[in-house]
Amino acid sequence: MRDPHRAGSWGLCPSSLLGIWCPGCGGLRAVNDLTHGDLAAAASSNLLLVLLAPAVLALLAVWTVRRWQARPLRGAATVPGWSVGALLTLVAVFTVLRNLPGAWLAP
């Protein structure tokens, strides 16, 4: 069984070749920790993933129910247009902050 906490057990992230932490780095460890109920360890691996997981799960639940009921998705699970820009800005800021020297957001 592969342990995402062991270096190299799932391969190498291409961004690590450049010496930076991408917004997804630590995501596999975070998901593993969440499935084992360790919220603190998950947040330590990738705080952005932990904070966005409830919203993603809620949207997935709405989508699943709407599809199960054979109802259209328009108006039910749509997100405002500004939210895409806000999410991209959040990801960019998170990426910059986790790559600052001595950053506590690094995985």
C-alpha positions in Angstrom: 0.0 0.0 0.0 1.3 3.4 -0.9 1.6 6.0 1.8 1.3 9.6 0.5 3.4 10.8 3.5 6.4 8.9 2.2 8.4 11.0 -0.2 8.2 9.7 -3.8 5.6 7.0 -3.1 3.2 8.5 -5.7 5.8 10.1 -8.0 7.2 13.5 -8.3 5.2 16.8 -8.8 6.5 18.6 -11.9 6.5 21.9 -10.0 9.0 20.6 -7.5 11.5 20.4 -10.4 11.2 24.2 -10.6 11.6 24.5 -6.8 8.1 25.8 -6.1 5.0 24.5 -4.3 2.0 24.5 -6.7 -1.5 25.0 -5.2 -2.1 21.2 -5.4 1.1 20.1 -3.6 0.2 18.2 -0.5 -3.3 17.6 -1.8 -3.0 13.8 -1.9 -1.7 13.9 1.7 -4.5 16.2 2.7 -7.2 13.9 1.2 -5.6 10.9 2.9 -5.6 12.7 6.2 -9.2 13.9 5.8 -10.4 10.3 5.1 -8.7 9.2 8.3 -10.3 12.1 10.2 -7.2 14.1 10.9 -8.2 17.6 10.1 -5.1 19.3 11.5 -2.7 17.1 9.5 -4.8 17.7 6.4 -4.8 21.5 6.9 -1.0 21.3 7.4 -0.6 19.5 4.1 -2.9 21.8 2.0 -5.0 24.4 3.7 -6.7 25.5 0.5 -8.0 22.1 -0.3 -9.3 21.7 3.2 -11.1 25.0 3.1 -12.6 24.4 -0.4 -13.6 20.8 0.2 -17.0 21.6 1.8 -18.0 23.9 -1.0 -16.9 21.4 -3.7 -18.8 18.6 -1.8 -22.0 20.8 -1.6 -21.9 21.6 -5.3 -21.4 17.9 -6.1 -24.3 17.0 -3.9 -26.6 19.5 -5.6 -25.4 18.3 -9.0 -26.0 14.7 -8.0 -29.6 15.3 -6.7 -30.5 17.4 -9.8 -29.2 14.7 -12.1 -30.9 12.0 -10.2 -34.2 13.9 -10.5 -33.6 14.4 -14.2 -34.0 18.2 -13.6 -31.9 20.7 -15.5 -28.9 22.2 -13.7 -29.6 25.8 -14.8 -30.3 28.1 -11.9 -29.7 25.4 -9.3 -26.0 24.6 -9.2 -24.7 27.6 -11.2 -22.2 29.8 -9.6 -21.9 33.6 -10.1 -19.5 34.7 -12.8 -17.4 36.7 -10.3 -16.7 33.6 -8.3 -14.4 32.1 -10.9 -12.2 35.2 -10.8 -12.3 35.2 -7.1 -11.3 31.5 -6.9 -8.4 32.1 -9.4 -7.2 35.1 -7.3 -7.4 33.0 -4.1 -5.4 30.2 -5.7 -2.8 32.7 -7.0 -2.5 34.4 -3.6 -2.2 31.0 -1.9 0.5 29.9 -4.3 2.5 33.0 -3.7 2.1 32.9 0.1 3.1 29.2 0.3 6.3 29.9 -1.7 7.6 32.8 0.5 10.7 31.9 2.5 9.7 30.3 5.8 6.1 30.1 4.8 3.9 28.1 7.1 1.6 27.3 4.2 4.2 25.1 2.5 3.3 21.4 2.7 
